[in-house]
Amino acid sequence: MKLISEELYEGVSVLSLASNEILAVTTQLATASSQTAATVNETSDSVESVRKKTELVNQKTKGVSEKAMKALEVSKGGQRSVRETLEGMNQIQRQMDIIRMNVIRLSEQSQAVGEIIATVTDISEQSNLLAVNASIEAAKAGEFGRGFAVVANEIHNLAEQSKKATSNIRAILTDIQQGVSSTAASTEQGMRSVADAVRLTNNAQEAIEVLAQSIAETSQEVLEIATSIQTQASGVDQISSAMENIRDAAQKNLETTRKAEKTAEDLHELGARLKRITQQYRV
């Protein structure tokens, strides 16, 4: 009986020692699991924060990308408008040049008419002089020159009428020449203004083309950034999902470890009770 109690006591002592070691290990494991779970939770929260920020950046990048595309469309529209304006200005320039040539021809024609008027005036004066001389000769001829005097008088009247008509035509022609000169001056000024407008429009077209090229390059870069951020957002989503799985696993591991710790505590308590009981039977 004594031998059995001694063996039982030794066995219980070994069991108690083992339960102590198991309890220490499970306690340490539970502490480590708790720390791991806390770290995983913290990391998961950080990843979730990064995911939300990435999503926000992704949305803003999409907005910037859309605005960049709209700006590109606006710049293309601006290019078209400038090209149409330049074509219109060139058309006006061609029309102004036609007007200038017409004014030059009109001026030349008015000068020719002036020369004709001068010739007609000279002829009228000569005719008038001849009519006067004819009247004098008719008067000298007496009764025989009466018919010739009537013709001379008619020639004189016709010469006077021609003189008045040419005088009126000269006045009208003078007004026309003044108008032509004024039109020519205005046309020249218009040509210079159109030339300046064409030059400025060309400069504007070059500037808009440079701006459009810059906008196109920026739009392409924004699209590349948007694509990269979308890829990054997808990766962060995957990381976030993986961290959720890890957090669930860590939580389950912590729960299992705590159960093991509880079992070890129960085993330790049982060993201590057995040891106390066996001590009562030792002699």
Phi and psi restraints in degrees (value plus and minus 20) as a CYANA .aco file:
   2 LYS   PHI     -84.0   -44.0
   2 LYS   PSI     -59.9   -19.9
   3 LEU   PHI     -84.5   -44.5
   3 LEU   PSI     -61.1   -21.1
   4 ILE   PHI     -84.9   -44.9
   4 ILE   PSI     -63.0   -23.0
   5 SER   PHI     -85.6   -45.6
   5 SER   PSI     -54.6   -14.6
   6 GLU   PHI     -86.2   -46.2
   6 GLU   PSI     -64.4   -24.4
   7 GLU   PHI     -85.1   -45.1
   7 GLU   PSI     -59.5   -19.5
   8 LEU   PHI     -84.7   -44.7
   8 LEU   PSI     -60.0   -20.0
   9 TYR   PHI     -84.2   -44.2
   9 TYR   PSI     -62.8   -22.8
  10 GLU   PHI     -83.5   -43.5
  10 GLU   PSI     -61.3   -21.3
  11 GLY   PHI     -83.8   -43.8
  11 GLY   PSI     -62.1   -22.1
  12 VAL   PHI     -85.5   -45.5
  12 VAL   PSI     -57.1   -17.1
  13 SER   PHI     -82.6   -42.6
  13 SER   PSI     -63.7   -23.7
  14 VAL   PHI     -82.4   -42.4
  14 VAL   PSI     -63.5   -23.5
  15 LEU   PHI     -81.6   -41.6
  15 LEU   PSI     -60.9   -20.9
  16 SER   PHI     -85.5   -45.5
  16 SER   PSI     -61.7   -21.7
  17 LEU   PHI     -84.0   -44.0
  17 LEU   PSI     -63.2   -23.2
  18 ALA   PHI     -84.6   -44.6
  18 ALA   PSI     -60.4   -20.4
  19 SER   PHI     -85.7   -45.7
  19 SER   PSI     -54.6   -14.6
  20 ASN   PHI     -82.1   -42.1
  20 ASN   PSI     -65.3   -25.3
  21 GLU   PHI     -85.0   -45.0
  21 GLU   PSI     -62.8   -22.8
  22 ILE   PHI     -82.4   -42.4
  22 ILE   PSI     -62.0   -22.0
  23 LEU   PHI     -82.4   -42.4
  23 LEU   PSI     -62.4   -22.4
  24 ALA   PHI     -83.5   -43.5
  24 ALA   PSI     -63.2   -23.2
  25 VAL   PHI     -85.2   -45.2
  25 VAL   PSI     -66.6   -26.6
  26 THR   PHI     -86.2   -46.2
  26 THR   PSI     -55.3   -15.3
  27 THR   PHI     -84.2   -44.2
  27 THR   PSI     -65.3   -25.3
  28 GLN   PHI     -82.8   -42.8
  28 GLN   PSI     -61.4   -21.4
  29 LEU   PHI     -85.3   -45.3
  29 LEU   PSI     -59.6   -19.6
  30 ALA   PHI     -84.2   -44.2
  30 ALA   PSI     -60.8   -20.8
  31 THR   PHI     -83.2   -43.2
  31 THR   PSI     -65.3   -25.3
  32 ALA   PHI     -83.6   -43.6
  32 ALA   PSI     -61.5   -21.5
  33 SER   PHI     -84.3   -44.3
  33 SER   PSI     -59.0   -19.0
  34 SER   PHI     -83.9   -43.9
  34 SER   PSI     -63.4   -23.4
  35 GLN   PHI     -84.4   -44.4
  35 GLN   PSI     -61.1   -21.1
  36 THR   PHI     -82.1   -42.1
  36 THR   PSI     -64.0   -24.0
  37 ALA   PHI     -82.4   -42.4
  37 ALA   PSI     -61.0   -21.0
  38 ALA   PHI     -84.6   -44.6
  38 ALA   PSI     -62.4   -22.4
  39 THR   PHI     -83.7   -43.7
  39 THR   PSI     -63.1   -23.1
  40 VAL   PHI     -82.6   -42.6
  40 VAL   PSI     -62.6   -22.6
  41 ASN   PHI     -80.9   -40.9
  41 ASN   PSI     -64.7   -24.7
  42 GLU   PHI     -83.3   -43.3
  42 GLU   PSI     -64.3   -24.3
  43 THR   PHI     -83.8   -43.8
  43 THR   PSI     -61.9   -21.9
  44 SER   PHI     -81.8   -41.8
  44 SER   PSI     -61.0   -21.0
  45 ASP   PHI     -83.4   -43.4
  45 ASP   PSI     -60.5   -20.5
  46 SER   PHI     -84.3   -44.3
  46 SER   PSI     -63.2   -23.2
  47 VAL   PHI     -82.9   -42.9
  47 VAL   PSI     -60.7   -20.7
  48 GLU   PHI     -83.6   -43.6
  48 GLU   PSI     -59.3   -19.3
  49 SER   PHI     -83.8   -43.8
  49 SER   PSI     -63.0   -23.0
  50 VAL   PHI     -82.8   -42.8
  50 VAL   PSI     -59.7   -19.7
  51 ARG   PHI     -82.1   -42.1
  51 ARG   PSI     -64.4   -24.4
  52 LYS   PHI     -84.5   -44.5
  52 LYS   PSI     -63.1   -23.1
  53 LYS   PHI     -84.7   -44.7
  53 LYS   PSI     -60.5   -20.5
  54 THR   PHI     -83.0   -43.0
  54 THR   PSI     -60.8   -20.8
  55 GLU   PHI     -83.6   -43.6
  55 GLU   PSI     -60.2   -20.2
  56 LEU   PHI     -83.6   -43.6
  56 LEU   PSI     -65.6   -25.6
  57 VAL   PHI     -81.8   -41.8
  57 VAL   PSI     -59.6   -19.6
  58 ASN   PHI     -80.5   -40.5
  58 ASN   PSI     -64.1   -24.1
  59 GLN   PHI     -84.7   -44.7
  59 GLN   PSI     -63.9   -23.9
  60 LYS   PHI     -84.2   -44.2
  60 LYS   PSI     -58.7   -18.7
  61 THR   PHI     -83.9   -43.9
  61 THR   PSI     -59.0   -19.0
  62 LYS   PHI     -81.1   -41.1
  62 LYS   PSI     -62.1   -22.1
  63 GLY   PHI     -82.0   -42.0
  63 GLY   PSI     -64.1   -24.1
  64 VAL   PHI     -83.7   -43.7
  64 VAL   PSI     -60.1   -20.1
  65 SER   PHI     -81.8   -41.8
  65 SER   PSI     -63.7   -23.7
  66 GLU   PHI     -83.6   -43.6
  66 GLU   PSI     -62.0   -22.0
  67 LYS   PHI     -85.1   -45.1
  67 LYS   PSI     -58.1   -18.1
  68 ALA   PHI     -83.6   -43.6
  68 ALA   PSI     -60.6   -20.6
  69 MET   PHI     -85.4   -45.4
  69 MET   PSI     -60.6   -20.6
  70 LYS   PHI     -84.1   -44.1
  70 LYS   PSI     -61.8   -21.8
  71 ALA   PHI     -81.8   -41.8
  71 ALA   PSI     -57.8   -17.8
  72 LEU   PHI     -83.9   -43.9
  72 LEU   PSI     -62.9   -22.9
  73 GLU   PHI     -83.9   -43.9
  73 GLU   PSI     -61.3   -21.3
  74 VAL   PHI     -83.0   -43.0
  74 VAL   PSI     -62.2   -22.2
  75 SER   PHI     -84.3   -44.3
  75 SER   PSI     -57.6   -17.6
  76 LYS   PHI     -85.3   -45.3
  76 LYS   PSI     -61.1   -21.1
  77 GLY   PHI     -81.8   -41.8
  77 GLY   PSI     -59.8   -19.8
  78 GLY   PHI     -82.4   -42.4
  78 GLY   PSI     -60.4   -20.4
  79 GLN   PHI     -81.5   -41.5
  79 GLN   PSI     -64.8   -24.8
  80 ARG   PHI     -81.8   -41.8
  80 ARG   PSI     -63.2   -23.2
  81 SER   PHI     -82.3   -42.3
  81 SER   PSI     -62.7   -22.7
  82 VAL   PHI     -85.6   -45.6
  82 VAL   PSI     -61.2   -21.2
  83 ARG   PHI     -82.0   -42.0
  83 ARG   PSI     -63.4   -23.4
  84 GLU   PHI     -84.1   -44.1
  84 GLU   PSI     -60.5   -20.5
  85 THR   PHI     -82.6   -42.6
  85 THR   PSI     -63.1   -23.1
  86 LEU   PHI     -83.9   -43.9
  86 LEU   PSI     -61.1   -21.1
  87 GLU   PHI     -82.4   -42.4
  87 GLU   PSI     -62.0   -22.0
  88 GLY   PHI     -82.9   -42.9
  88 GLY   PSI     -61.8   -21.8
  89 MET   PHI     -85.7   -45.7
  89 MET   PSI     -59.3   -19.3
  90 ASN   PHI     -84.3   -44.3
  90 ASN   PSI     -59.1   -19.1
  91 GLN   PHI     -83.1   -43.1
  91 GLN   PSI     -63.7   -23.7
  92 ILE   PHI     -81.6   -41.6
  92 ILE   PSI     -60.4   -20.4
  93 GLN   PHI     -81.9   -41.9
  93 GLN   PSI     -62.3   -22.3
  94 ARG   PHI     -84.6   -44.6
  94 ARG   PSI     -61.7   -21.7
  95 GLN   PHI     -85.4   -45.4
  95 GLN   PSI     -60.0   -20.0
  96 MET   PHI     -83.6   -43.6
  96 MET   PSI     -56.7   -16.7
  97 ASP   PHI     -86.2   -46.2
  97 ASP   PSI     -59.1   -19.1
  98 ILE   PHI     -83.0   -43.0
  98 ILE   PSI     -63.9   -23.9
  99 ILE   PHI     -80.4   -40.4
  99 ILE   PSI     -62.0   -22.0
 100 ARG   PHI     -81.0   -41.0
 100 ARG   PSI     -63.5   -23.5
 101 MET   PHI     -85.6   -45.6
 101 MET   PSI     -59.4   -19.4
 102 ASN   PHI     -83.3   -43.3
 102 ASN   PSI     -60.6   -20.6
 103 VAL   PHI     -83.6   -43.6
 103 VAL   PSI     -60.5   -20.5
 104 ILE   PHI     -82.5   -42.5
 104 ILE   PSI     -65.2   -25.2
 105 ARG   PHI     -83.7   -43.7
 105 ARG   PSI     -60.1   -20.1
 106 LEU   PHI     -83.0   -43.0
 106 LEU   PSI     -58.6   -18.6
 107 SER   PHI     -85.0   -45.0
 107 SER   PSI     -62.8   -22.8
 108 GLU   PHI     -83.6   -43.6
 108 GLU   PSI     -61.7   -21.7
 109 GLN   PHI     -86.1   -46.1
 109 GLN   PSI     -59.1   -19.1
 110 SER   PHI     -85.2   -45.2
 110 SER   PSI     -55.6   -15.6
 111 GLN   PHI     -85.7   -45.7
 111 GLN   PSI     -60.8   -20.8
 112 ALA   PHI     -83.5   -43.5
 112 ALA   PSI     -61.8   -21.8
 113 VAL   PHI     -82.6   -42.6
 113 VAL   PSI     -58.9   -18.9
 114 GLY   PHI     -80.8   -40.8
 114 GLY   PSI     -60.1   -20.1
 115 GLU   PHI     -85.5   -45.5
 115 GLU   PSI     -60.1   -20.1
 116 ILE   PHI     -83.7   -43.7
 116 ILE   PSI     -62.8   -22.8
 117 ILE   PHI     -81.1   -41.1
 117 ILE   PSI     -61.0   -21.0
 118 ALA   PHI     -82.0   -42.0
 118 ALA   PSI     -60.6   -20.6
 119 THR   PHI     -85.1   -45.1
 119 THR   PSI     -65.0   -25.0
 120 VAL   PHI     -82.5   -42.5
 120 VAL   PSI     -60.7   -20.7
 121 THR   PHI     -82.2   -42.2
 121 THR   PSI     -63.2   -23.2
 122 ASP   PHI     -83.3   -43.3
 122 ASP   PSI     -61.9   -21.9
 123 ILE   PHI     -84.6   -44.6
 123 ILE   PSI     -60.0   -20.0
 124 SER   PHI     -82.0   -42.0
 124 SER   PSI     -63.1   -23.1
 125 GLU   PHI     -84.6   -44.6
 125 GLU   PSI     -61.9   -21.9
 126 GLN   PHI     -85.1   -45.1
 126 GLN   PSI     -60.9   -20.9
 127 SER   PHI     -83.4   -43.4
 127 SER   PSI     -60.4   -20.4
 128 ASN   PHI     -82.9   -42.9
 128 ASN   PSI     -62.5   -22.5
 129 LEU   PHI     -84.2   -44.2
 129 LEU   PSI     -62.0   -22.0
 130 LEU   PHI     -84.3   -44.3
 130 LEU   PSI     -58.1   -18.1
 131 ALA   PHI     -84.5   -44.5
 131 ALA   PSI     -60.0   -20.0
 132 VAL   PHI     -83.4   -43.4
 132 VAL   PSI     -66.1   -26.1
 133 ASN   PHI     -82.5   -42.5
 133 ASN   PSI     -58.9   -18.9
 134 ALA   PHI     -86.3   -46.3
 134 ALA   PSI     -57.2   -17.2
 135 SER   PHI     -83.9   -43.9
 135 SER   PSI     -60.3   -20.3
 136 ILE   PHI     -83.5   -43.5
 136 ILE   PSI     -64.8   -24.8
 137 GLU   PHI     -86.1   -46.1
 137 GLU   PSI     -57.3   -17.3
 138 ALA   PHI     -85.8   -45.8
 138 ALA   PSI     -57.4   -17.4
 139 ALA   PHI     -85.1   -45.1
 139 ALA   PSI     -57.5   -17.5
 140 LYS   PHI     -86.0   -46.0
 140 LYS   PSI     -53.6   -13.6
 141 ALA   PHI     -96.4   -56.4
 141 ALA   PSI     -33.0     7.0
 142 GLY   PHI      51.8    91.8
 142 GLY   PSI    -151.9  -111.9
 143 GLU   PHI     -84.4   -44.4
 143 GLU   PSI     -49.8    -9.8
 144 PHE   PHI     -95.0   -55.0
 144 PHE   PSI     -41.8    -1.8
 145 GLY   PHI    -120.5   -80.5
 145 GLY   PSI     -10.2    29.8
 146 ARG   PHI     -84.5   -44.5
 146 ARG   PSI     -65.1   -25.1
 147 GLY   PHI     -83.2   -43.2
 147 GLY   PSI     -58.7   -18.7
 148 PHE   PHI     -87.5   -47.5
 148 PHE   PSI     -51.8   -11.8
 149 ALA   PHI     -86.4   -46.4
 149 ALA   PSI     -56.4   -16.4
 150 VAL   PHI     -84.4   -44.4
 150 VAL   PSI     -63.3   -23.3
 151 VAL   PHI     -84.3   -44.3
 151 VAL   PSI     -61.6   -21.6
 152 ALA   PHI     -82.6   -42.6
 152 ALA   PSI     -57.6   -17.6
 153 ASN   PHI     -86.3   -46.3
 153 ASN   PSI     -60.9   -20.9
 154 GLU   PHI     -83.6   -43.6
 154 GLU   PSI     -60.6   -20.6
 155 ILE   PHI     -83.7   -43.7
 155 ILE   PSI     -59.5   -19.5
 156 HIS   PHI     -82.3   -42.3
 156 HIS   PSI     -65.3   -25.3
 157 ASN   PHI     -82.6   -42.6
 157 ASN   PSI     -62.7   -22.7
 158 LEU   PHI     -83.7   -43.7
 158 LEU   PSI     -58.5   -18.5
 159 ALA   PHI     -85.3   -45.3
 159 ALA   PSI     -59.9   -19.9
 160 GLU   PHI     -85.9   -45.9
 160 GLU   PSI     -62.4   -22.4
 161 GLN   PHI     -83.4   -43.4
 161 GLN   PSI     -61.4   -21.4
 162 SER   PHI     -83.5   -43.5
 162 SER   PSI     -58.8   -18.8
 163 LYS   PHI     -84.1   -44.1
 163 LYS   PSI     -63.6   -23.6
 164 LYS   PHI     -85.5   -45.5
 164 LYS   PSI     -62.5   -22.5
 165 ALA   PHI     -82.7   -42.7
 165 ALA   PSI     -65.7   -25.7
 166 THR   PHI     -85.0   -45.0
 166 THR   PSI     -52.8   -12.8
 167 SER   PHI     -85.2   -45.2
 167 SER   PSI     -62.9   -22.9
 168 ASN   PHI     -84.5   -44.5
 168 ASN   PSI     -63.2   -23.2
 169 ILE   PHI     -82.5   -42.5
 169 ILE   PSI     -59.4   -19.4
 170 ARG   PHI     -82.2   -42.2
 170 ARG   PSI     -61.2   -21.2
 171 ALA   PHI     -83.3   -43.3
 171 ALA   PSI     -64.5   -24.5
 172 ILE   PHI     -83.1   -43.1
 172 ILE   PSI     -62.7   -22.7
 173 LEU   PHI     -83.9   -43.9
 173 LEU   PSI     -57.0   -17.0
 174 THR   PHI     -81.6   -41.6
 174 THR   PSI     -63.5   -23.5
 175 ASP   PHI     -81.8   -41.8
 175 ASP   PSI     -61.9   -21.9
 176 ILE   PHI     -82.7   -42.7
 176 ILE   PSI     -64.2   -24.2
 177 GLN   PHI     -83.5   -43.5
 177 GLN   PSI     -59.1   -19.1
 178 GLN   PHI     -83.8   -43.8
 178 GLN   PSI     -62.4   -22.4
 179 GLY   PHI     -83.5   -43.5
 179 GLY   PSI     -60.0   -20.0
 180 VAL   PHI     -83.5   -43.5
 180 VAL   PSI     -62.7   -22.7
 181 SER   PHI     -82.2   -42.2
 181 SER   PSI     -64.1   -24.1
 182 SER   PHI     -84.1   -44.1
 182 SER   PSI     -62.4   -22.4
 183 THR   PHI     -83.7   -43.7
 183 THR   PSI     -60.2   -20.2
 184 ALA   PHI     -82.1   -42.1
 184 ALA   PSI     -63.8   -23.8
 185 ALA   PHI     -83.6   -43.6
 185 ALA   PSI     -63.6   -23.6
 186 SER   PHI     -84.3   -44.3
 186 SER   PSI     -58.4   -18.4
 187 THR   PHI     -84.8   -44.8
 187 THR   PSI     -62.9   -22.9
 188 GLU   PHI     -81.7   -41.7
 188 GLU   PSI     -63.2   -23.2
 189 GLN   PHI     -83.3   -43.3
 189 GLN   PSI     -61.7   -21.7
 190 GLY   PHI     -82.8   -42.8
 190 GLY   PSI     -59.5   -19.5
 191 MET   PHI     -82.0   -42.0
 191 MET   PSI     -63.2   -23.2
 192 ARG   PHI     -84.7   -44.7
 192 ARG   PSI     -61.7   -21.7
 193 SER   PHI     -83.8   -43.8
 193 SER   PSI     -62.8   -22.8
 194 VAL   PHI     -85.0   -45.0
 194 VAL   PSI     -60.5   -20.5
 195 ALA   PHI     -81.4   -41.4
 195 ALA   PSI     -63.2   -23.2
 196 ASP   PHI     -82.6   -42.6
 196 ASP   PSI     -62.3   -22.3
 197 ALA   PHI     -83.7   -43.7
 197 ALA   PSI     -60.4   -20.4
 198 VAL   PHI     -82.9   -42.9
 198 VAL   PSI     -63.1   -23.1
 199 ARG   PHI     -82.2   -42.2
 199 ARG   PSI     -66.2   -26.2
 200 LEU   PHI     -84.4   -44.4
 200 LEU   PSI     -58.7   -18.7
 201 THR   PHI     -85.6   -45.6
 201 THR   PSI     -59.4   -19.4
 202 ASN   PHI     -82.2   -42.2
 202 ASN   PSI     -62.9   -22.9
 203 ASN   PHI     -82.2   -42.2
 203 ASN   PSI     -62.6   -22.6
 204 ALA   PHI     -83.7   -43.7
 204 ALA   PSI     -59.1   -19.1
 205 GLN   PHI     -83.1   -43.1
 205 GLN   PSI     -63.8   -23.8
 206 GLU   PHI     -82.2   -42.2
 206 GLU   PSI     -63.6   -23.6
 207 ALA   PHI     -83.8   -43.8
 207 ALA   PSI     -62.3   -22.3
 208 ILE   PHI     -87.4   -47.4
 208 ILE   PSI     -56.4   -16.4
 209 GLU   PHI     -84.9   -44.9
 209 GLU   PSI     -61.5   -21.5
 210 VAL   PHI     -83.3   -43.3
 210 VAL   PSI     -64.2   -24.2
 211 LEU   PHI     -82.5   -42.5
 211 LEU   PSI     -62.4   -22.4
 212 ALA   PHI     -83.4   -43.4
 212 ALA   PSI     -60.3   -20.3
 213 GLN   PHI     -83.7   -43.7
 213 GLN   PSI     -62.8   -22.8
 214 SER   PHI     -82.9   -42.9
 214 SER   PSI     -62.5   -22.5
 215 ILE   PHI     -84.2   -44.2
 215 ILE   PSI     -60.0   -20.0
 216 ALA   PHI     -82.8   -42.8
 216 ALA   PSI     -63.8   -23.8
 217 GLU   PHI     -85.1   -45.1
 217 GLU   PSI     -62.5   -22.5
 218 THR   PHI     -82.9   -42.9
 218 THR   PSI     -61.3   -21.3
 219 SER   PHI     -81.6   -41.6
 219 SER   PSI     -61.6   -21.6
 220 GLN   PHI     -83.9   -43.9
 220 GLN   PSI     -62.9   -22.9
 221 GLU   PHI     -83.8   -43.8
 221 GLU   PSI     -60.6   -20.6
 222 VAL   PHI     -83.4   -43.4
 222 VAL   PSI     -60.7   -20.7
 223 LEU   PHI     -83.2   -43.2
 223 LEU   PSI     -61.4   -21.4
 224 GLU   PHI     -84.1   -44.1
 224 GLU   PSI     -62.1   -22.1
 225 ILE   PHI     -83.3   -43.3
 225 ILE   PSI     -62.5   -22.5
 226 ALA   PHI     -81.6   -41.6
 226 ALA   PSI     -62.4   -22.4
 227 THR   PHI     -83.5   -43.5
 227 THR   PSI     -62.7   -22.7
 228 SER   PHI     -82.8   -42.8
 228 SER   PSI     -63.0   -23.0
 229 ILE   PHI     -87.6   -47.6
 229 ILE   PSI     -56.5   -16.5
 230 GLN   PHI     -83.4   -43.4
 230 GLN   PSI     -61.8   -21.8
 231 THR   PHI     -83.1   -43.1
 231 THR   PSI     -63.0   -23.0
 232 GLN   PHI     -82.9   -42.9
 232 GLN   PSI     -61.6   -21.6
 233 ALA   PHI     -82.4   -42.4
 233 ALA   PSI     -59.3   -19.3
 234 SER   PHI     -83.8   -43.8
 234 SER   PSI     -62.2   -22.2
 235 GLY   PHI     -84.2   -44.2
 235 GLY   PSI     -61.0   -21.0
 236 VAL   PHI     -84.9   -44.9
 236 VAL   PSI     -57.6   -17.6
 237 ASP   PHI     -81.5   -41.5
 237 ASP   PSI     -61.6   -21.6
 238 GLN   PHI     -84.7   -44.7
 238 GLN   PSI     -61.9   -21.9
 239 ILE   PHI     -83.3   -43.3
 239 ILE   PSI     -62.6   -22.6
 240 SER   PHI     -81.1   -41.1
 240 SER   PSI     -62.4   -22.4
 241 SER   PHI     -84.0   -44.0
 241 SER   PSI     -62.2   -22.2
 242 ALA   PHI     -84.2   -44.2
 242 ALA   PSI     -59.4   -19.4
 243 MET   PHI     -86.3   -46.3
 243 MET   PSI     -54.3   -14.3
 244 GLU   PHI     -82.9   -42.9
 244 GLU   PSI     -63.1   -23.1
 245 ASN   PHI     -83.4   -43.4
 245 ASN   PSI     -62.5   -22.5
 246 ILE   PHI     -84.3   -44.3
 246 ILE   PSI     -60.1   -20.1
 247 ARG   PHI     -83.9   -43.9
 247 ARG   PSI     -61.6   -21.6
 248 ASP   PHI     -82.4   -42.4
 248 ASP   PSI     -63.0   -23.0
 249 ALA   PHI     -84.8   -44.8
 249 ALA   PSI     -61.5   -21.5
 250 ALA   PHI     -84.4   -44.4
 250 ALA   PSI     -58.8   -18.8
 251 GLN   PHI     -84.7   -44.7
 251 GLN   PSI     -63.6   -23.6
 252 LYS   PHI     -84.3   -44.3
 252 LYS   PSI     -59.9   -19.9
 253 ASN   PHI     -83.8   -43.8
 253 ASN   PSI     -59.4   -19.4
 254 LEU   PHI     -84.3   -44.3
 254 LEU   PSI     -63.0   -23.0
 255 GLU   PHI     -82.5   -42.5
 255 GLU   PSI     -63.3   -23.3
 256 THR   PHI     -83.5   -43.5
 256 THR   PSI     -61.6   -21.6
 257 THR   PHI     -84.4   -44.4
 257 THR   PSI     -59.9   -19.9
 258 ARG   PHI     -85.9   -45.9
 258 ARG   PSI     -57.1   -17.1
 259 LYS   PHI     -83.3   -43.3
 259 LYS   PSI     -62.6   -22.6
 260 ALA   PHI     -83.7   -43.7
 260 ALA   PSI     -59.3   -19.3
 261 GLU   PHI     -82.8   -42.8
 261 GLU   PSI     -61.1   -21.1
 262 LYS   PHI     -84.1   -44.1
 262 LYS   PSI     -61.5   -21.5
 263 THR   PHI     -83.9   -43.9
 263 THR   PSI     -60.7   -20.7
 264 ALA   PHI     -84.8   -44.8
 264 ALA   PSI     -58.5   -18.5
 265 GLU   PHI     -83.4   -43.4
 265 GLU   PSI     -62.7   -22.7
 266 ASP   PHI     -82.7   -42.7
 266 ASP   PSI     -62.4   -22.4
 267 LEU   PHI     -84.2   -44.2
 267 LEU   PSI     -60.4   -20.4
 268 HIS   PHI     -83.5   -43.5
 268 HIS   PSI     -62.6   -22.6
 269 GLU   PHI     -83.7   -43.7
 269 GLU   PSI     -61.2   -21.2
 270 LEU   PHI     -83.2   -43.2
 270 LEU   PSI     -61.9   -21.9
 271 GLY   PHI     -82.6   -42.6
 271 GLY   PSI     -61.3   -21.3
 272 ALA   PHI     -84.1   -44.1
 272 ALA   PSI     -59.8   -19.8
 273 ARG   PHI     -86.1   -46.1
 273 ARG   PSI     -64.0   -24.0
 274 LEU   PHI     -82.3   -42.3
 274 LEU   PSI     -58.0   -18.0
 275 LYS   PHI     -85.4   -45.4
 275 LYS   PSI     -59.4   -19.4
 276 ARG   PHI     -86.0   -46.0
 276 ARG   PSI     -59.0   -19.0
 277 ILE   PHI     -85.5   -45.5
 277 ILE   PSI     -65.1   -25.1
 278 THR   PHI     -86.7   -46.7
 278 THR   PSI     -48.8    -8.8
 279 GLN   PHI     -85.3   -45.3
 279 GLN   PSI     -47.7    -7.7
 280 GLN   PHI     -90.7   -50.7
 280 GLN   PSI     -46.0    -6.0
 281 TYR   PHI    -115.8   -75.8
 281 TYR   PSI     -21.1    18.9
 282 ARG   PHI     -99.5   -59.5
 282 ARG   PSI     116.4   156.4
